[in-house]
Amino acid sequence: MATLNDVERLAAQLNITFTDYAPVQAFDLDSKPNAPLQFEGTYRKVQVGIDGAYSDLVKHQANLSNAFQAMGPLLSNHQRSIGASGALGLSFLAALVVYTIGTFYPETRGITGPLTILFMILIVVSAVILALGHARK
C-alpha cells in the first residue's frame, strides 16, 4: 500500500508537479509543459486514489524509460565526430573561400594569406590520416 508521501516523492523524481487540494480531499499530478511525455490526473485522497496515482506514476516511469531507450541510438548518432574525411572536405572548402577572398580583395591578404596556408596544412594532415587509415585496413 502506497502512502501520499510515496506518491509525492515519486512525482518529484519524475519532475511531475504535485498539488494538494486539502479542502476537497484531492490532489493533482501534472507534468511540466516541456516534459518528454505528458502526464496529468486528479486523484482522491483515499487509499484507492493514492494507490491508483502511485500505480500510474510507476507506469509513467516505465514509459519514460522505454522512450529514452528507444531514443538511445538516435542520440548516439548526433555525437559522432566528422572524422578525417569531413575535416579534409571542410579544410578544402575553407581554403578555397579564403583564397578567393584574398584574390578579389588584396587588402585582406595579411589575414587571408596565413589562413590559406593553415587550411592547406589541415588538408595535407587530413589526407595523410585518411591514407594511413586505409593502409591499415
ChimeraX commands (.cxc) that place a marker at each C-alpha (Angstrom):
marker #1 position 0.00,0.00,0.00 radius 0.5
marker #1 position 1.40,3.34,-1.07 radius 0.5
marker #1 position 1.20,6.47,1.03 radius 0.5
marker #1 position 0.65,10.05,-0.04 radius 0.5
marker #1 position 4.33,10.70,0.76 radius 0.5
marker #1 position 5.32,7.88,-1.63 radius 0.5
marker #1 position 3.24,9.49,-4.38 radius 0.5
marker #1 position 4.78,12.90,-3.67 radius 0.5
marker #1 position 8.33,11.50,-3.67 radius 0.5
marker #1 position 7.90,9.58,-6.94 radius 0.5
marker #1 position 6.23,12.57,-8.60 radius 0.5
marker #1 position 9.20,14.76,-7.61 radius 0.5
marker #1 position 11.64,12.21,-9.07 radius 0.5
marker #1 position 9.70,12.22,-12.35 radius 0.5
marker #1 position 9.54,16.05,-12.43 radius 0.5
marker #1 position 5.75,15.99,-12.03 radius 0.5
marker #1 position 4.00,18.74,-10.07 radius 0.5
marker #1 position 2.06,17.55,-7.04 radius 0.5
marker #1 position -0.75,19.93,-6.00 radius 0.5
marker #1 position -2.65,19.18,-2.79 radius 0.5
marker #1 position -6.26,20.35,-2.54 radius 0.5
marker #1 position -6.81,19.84,1.19 radius 0.5
marker #1 position -10.38,21.21,1.46 radius 0.5
marker #1 position -11.75,18.83,-1.20 radius 0.5
marker #1 position -9.61,15.84,-0.20 radius 0.5
marker #1 position -7.99,15.53,-3.65 radius 0.5
marker #1 position -4.63,16.12,-5.33 radius 0.5
marker #1 position -3.41,16.77,-8.87 radius 0.5
marker #1 position -0.43,15.40,-10.73 radius 0.5
marker #1 position 0.74,17.36,-13.81 radius 0.5
marker #1 position 3.91,17.11,-15.86 radius 0.5
marker #1 position 5.79,20.23,-16.89 radius 0.5
marker #1 position 4.90,21.64,-20.34 radius 0.5
marker #1 position 8.30,20.67,-21.82 radius 0.5
marker #1 position 8.25,17.10,-20.46 radius 0.5
marker #1 position 9.06,14.35,-22.99 radius 0.5
marker #1 position 5.81,12.51,-22.13 radius 0.5
marker #1 position 2.79,14.30,-20.74 radius 0.5
marker #1 position 1.15,13.15,-17.51 radius 0.5
marker #1 position -1.87,14.55,-15.71 radius 0.5
marker #1 position -4.53,13.35,-13.36 radius 0.5
marker #1 position -6.70,14.23,-10.38 radius 0.5
marker #1 position -6.95,11.69,-7.57 radius 0.5
marker #1 position -8.95,11.46,-4.35 radius 0.5
marker #1 position -7.13,11.32,-1.02 radius 0.5
marker #1 position -8.40,7.87,-0.08 radius 0.5
marker #1 position -6.33,4.72,-0.23 radius 0.5
marker #1 position -7.76,3.64,-3.61 radius 0.5
marker #1 position -6.93,7.06,-5.10 radius 0.5
marker #1 position -3.42,7.07,-3.64 radius 0.5
marker #1 position -2.76,3.53,-4.90 radius 0.5
marker #1 position -4.09,4.48,-8.34 radius 0.5
marker #1 position -1.88,7.57,-8.51 radius 0.5
marker #1 position 1.18,5.60,-7.44 radius 0.5
marker #1 position 0.43,2.88,-9.99 radius 0.5
marker #1 position 0.00,5.48,-12.74 radius 0.5
marker #1 position 3.32,7.11,-11.78 radius 0.5
marker #1 position 5.13,3.76,-11.91 radius 0.5
marker #1 position 3.67,3.12,-15.39 radius 0.5
marker #1 position 4.72,6.62,-16.46 radius 0.5
marker #1 position 8.22,5.94,-15.17 radius 0.5
marker #1 position 8.39,2.75,-17.25 radius 0.5
marker #1 position 7.11,4.61,-20.33 radius 0.5
marker #1 position 9.80,7.27,-19.87 radius 0.5
marker #1 position 12.47,4.61,-19.54 radius 0.5
marker #1 position 11.29,2.87,-22.71 radius 0.5
marker #1 position 11.15,6.16,-24.61 radius 0.5
marker #1 position 14.71,7.07,-23.65 radius 0.5
marker #1 position 15.97,3.58,-24.54 radius 0.5
marker #1 position 14.33,3.87,-27.95 radius 0.5
marker #1 position 15.98,7.27,-28.46 radius 0.5
marker #1 position 19.42,5.97,-27.43 radius 0.5
marker #1 position 20.64,5.05,-30.93 radius 0.5
marker #1 position 19.35,8.36,-32.29 radius 0.5
marker #1 position 21.17,10.33,-29.62 radius 0.5
marker #1 position 24.45,8.47,-30.18 radius 0.5
marker #1 position 24.35,9.31,-33.92 radius 0.5
marker #1 position 24.39,13.02,-33.09 radius 0.5
marker #1 position 27.53,12.63,-31.01 radius 0.5
marker #1 position 29.73,11.34,-33.81 radius 0.5
marker #1 position 32.70,13.41,-34.93 radius 0.5
marker #1 position 33.20,14.45,-38.54 radius 0.5
marker #1 position 36.34,12.31,-38.92 radius 0.5
marker #1 position 39.31,12.79,-41.22 radius 0.5
marker #1 position 37.29,12.80,-44.43 radius 0.5
marker #1 position 34.99,15.51,-43.07 radius 0.5
marker #1 position 37.99,17.55,-41.90 radius 0.5
marker #1 position 39.54,17.16,-45.35 radius 0.5
marker #1 position 36.39,18.40,-47.08 radius 0.5
marker #1 position 35.85,21.30,-44.69 radius 0.5
marker #1 position 39.51,22.35,-44.86 radius 0.5
marker #1 position 39.41,22.28,-48.65 radius 0.5
marker #1 position 36.25,24.38,-48.73 radius 0.5
marker #1 position 37.63,26.86,-46.19 radius 0.5
marker #1 position 40.94,27.16,-48.09 radius 0.5
marker #1 position 39.05,27.82,-51.32 radius 0.5
marker #1 position 36.89,30.52,-49.72 radius 0.5
marker #1 position 39.83,32.24,-48.01 radius 0.5
marker #1 position 41.99,32.11,-51.17 radius 0.5
marker #1 position 39.12,33.57,-53.23 radius 0.5
marker #1 position 38.61,36.41,-50.76 radius 0.5
marker #1 position 42.35,37.16,-50.79 radius 0.5
marker #1 position 42.36,37.16,-54.59 radius 0.5
marker #1 position 39.44,39.56,-55.06 radius 0.5
marker #1 position 40.25,41.80,-52.08 radius 0.5
marker #1 position 44.05,42.24,-52.00 radius 0.5
marker #1 position 43.85,44.44,-48.88 radius 0.5
marker #1 position 42.85,41.33,-46.86 radius 0.5
marker #1 position 45.93,39.30,-47.82 radius 0.5
marker #1 position 47.55,39.98,-44.44 radius 0.5
marker #1 position 44.85,37.76,-42.93 radius 0.5
marker #1 position 43.82,35.51,-45.82 radius 0.5
marker #1 position 47.38,34.52,-46.75 radius 0.5
marker #1 position 48.21,32.84,-43.41 radius 0.5
marker #1 position 44.69,31.37,-43.21 radius 0.5
marker #1 position 45.09,29.80,-46.66 radius 0.5
marker #1 position 48.40,28.25,-45.57 radius 0.5
marker #1 position 46.79,26.94,-42.36 radius 0.5
marker #1 position 43.94,25.31,-44.26 radius 0.5
marker #1 position 46.37,23.80,-46.78 radius 0.5
marker #1 position 48.28,22.23,-43.86 radius 0.5
marker #1 position 44.99,20.85,-42.49 radius 0.5
marker #1 position 44.22,19.40,-45.92 radius 0.5
marker #1 position 47.57,17.61,-46.02 radius 0.5
marker #1 position 47.25,16.31,-42.44 radius 0.5
marker #1 position 43.70,15.04,-43.08 radius 0.5
marker #1 position 44.80,13.37,-46.32 radius 0.5
marker #1 position 47.71,11.63,-44.55 radius 0.5
marker #1 position 45.42,10.42,-41.75 radius 0.5
marker #1 position 42.97,9.08,-44.33 radius 0.5
marker #1 position 45.74,7.36,-46.30 radius 0.5
marker #1 position 47.21,5.75,-43.18 radius 0.5
marker #1 position 43.77,4.65,-42.02 radius 0.5
marker #1 position 43.07,2.94,-45.34 radius 0.5
marker #1 position 46.54,1.38,-45.42 radius 0.5
marker #1 position 45.91,-0.31,-42.06 radius 0.5
marker #1 position 42.73,-1.99,-43.29 radius 0.5
marker link #1:1,2 radius 0.2
marker link #1:2,3 radius 0.2
marker link #1:3,4 radius 0.2
marker link #1:4,5 radius 0.2
marker link #1:5,6 radius 0.2
marker link #1:6,7 radius 0.2
marker link #1:7,8 radius 0.2
marker link #1:8,9 radius 0.2
marker link #1:9,10 radius 0.2
marker link #1:10,11 radius 0.2
marker link #1:11,12 radius 0.2
marker link #1:12,13 radius 0.2
marker link #1:13,14 radius 0.2
marker link #1:14,15 radius 0.2
marker link #1:15,16 radius 0.2
marker link #1:16,17 radius 0.2
marker link #1:17,18 radius 0.2
marker link #1:18,19 radius 0.2
marker link #1:19,20 radius 0.2
marker link #1:20,21 radius 0.2
marker link #1:21,22 radius 0.2
marker link #1:22,23 radius 0.2
marker link #1:23,24 radius 0.2
marker link #1:24,25 radius 0.2
marker link #1:25,26 radius 0.2
marker link #1:26,27 radius 0.2
marker link #1:27,28 radius 0.2
marker link #1:28,29 radius 0.2
marker link #1:29,30 radius 0.2
marker link #1:30,31 radius 0.2
marker link #1:31,32 radius 0.2
marker link #1:32,33 radius 0.2
marker link #1:33,34 radius 0.2
marker link #1:34,35 radius 0.2
marker link #1:35,36 radius 0.2
marker link #1:36,37 radius 0.2
marker link #1:37,38 radius 0.2
marker link #1:38,39 radius 0.2
marker link #1:39,40 radius 0.2
marker link #1:40,41 radius 0.2
marker link #1:41,42 radius 0.2
marker link #1:42,43 radius 0.2
marker link #1:43,44 radius 0.2
marker link #1:44,45 radius 0.2
marker link #1:45,46 radius 0.2
marker link #1:46,47 radius 0.2
marker link #1:47,48 radius 0.2
marker link #1:48,49 radius 0.2
marker link #1:49,50 radius 0.2
marker link #1:50,51 radius 0.2
marker link #1:51,52 radius 0.2
marker link #1:52,53 radius 0.2
marker link #1:53,54 radius 0.2
marker link #1:54,55 radius 0.2
marker link #1:55,56 radius 0.2
marker link #1:56,57 radius 0.2
marker link #1:57,58 radius 0.2
marker link #1:58,59 radius 0.2
marker link #1:59,60 radius 0.2
marker link #1:60,61 radius 0.2
marker link #1:61,62 radius 0.2
marker link #1:62,63 radius 0.2
marker link #1:63,64 radius 0.2
marker link #1:64,65 radius 0.2
marker link #1:65,66 radius 0.2
marker link #1:66,67 radius 0.2
marker link #1:67,68 radius 0.2
marker link #1:68,69 radius 0.2
marker link #1:69,70 radius 0.2
marker link #1:70,71 radius 0.2
marker link #1:71,72 radius 0.2
marker link #1:72,73 radius 0.2
marker link #1:73,74 radius 0.2
marker link #1:74,75 radius 0.2
marker link #1:75,76 radius 0.2
marker link #1:76,77 radius 0.2
marker link #1:77,78 radius 0.2
marker link #1:78,79 radius 0.2
marker link #1:79,80 radius 0.2
marker link #1:80,81 radius 0.2
marker link #1:81,82 radius 0.2
marker link #1:82,83 radius 0.2
marker link #1:83,84 radius 0.2
marker link #1:84,85 radius 0.2
marker link #1:85,86 radius 0.2
marker link #1:86,87 radius 0.2
marker link #1:87,88 radius 0.2
marker link #1:88,89 radius 0.2
marker link #1:89,90 radius 0.2
marker link #1:90,91 radius 0.2
marker link #1:91,92 radius 0.2
marker link #1:92,93 radius 0.2
marker link #1:93,94 radius 0.2
marker link #1:94,95 radius 0.2
marker link #1:95,96 radius 0.2
marker link #1:96,97 radius 0.2
marker link #1:97,98 radius 0.2
marker link #1:98,99 radius 0.2
marker link #1:99,100 radius 0.2
marker link #1:100,101 radius 0.2
marker link #1:101,102 radius 0.2
marker link #1:102,103 radius 0.2
marker link #1:103,104 radius 0.2
marker link #1:104,105 radius 0.2
marker link #1:105,106 radius 0.2
marker link #1:106,107 radius 0.2
marker link #1:107,108 radius 0.2
marker link #1:108,109 radius 0.2
marker link #1:109,110 radius 0.2
marker link #1:110,111 radius 0.2
marker link #1:111,112 radius 0.2
marker link #1:112,113 radius 0.2
marker link #1:113,114 radius 0.2
marker link #1:114,115 radius 0.2
marker link #1:115,116 radius 0.2
marker link #1:116,117 radius 0.2
marker link #1:117,118 radius 0.2
marker link #1:118,119 radius 0.2
marker link #1:119,120 radius 0.2
marker link #1:120,121 radius 0.2
marker link #1:121,122 radius 0.2
marker link #1:122,123 radius 0.2
marker link #1:123,124 radius 0.2
marker link #1:124,125 radius 0.2
marker link #1:125,126 radius 0.2
marker link #1:126,127 radius 0.2
marker link #1:127,128 radius 0.2
marker link #1:128,129 radius 0.2
marker link #1:129,130 radius 0.2
marker link #1:130,131 radius 0.2
marker link #1:131,132 radius 0.2
marker link #1:132,133 radius 0.2
marker link #1:133,134 radius 0.2
marker link #1:134,135 radius 0.2
marker link #1:135,136 radius 0.2
marker link #1:136,137 radius 0.2
view
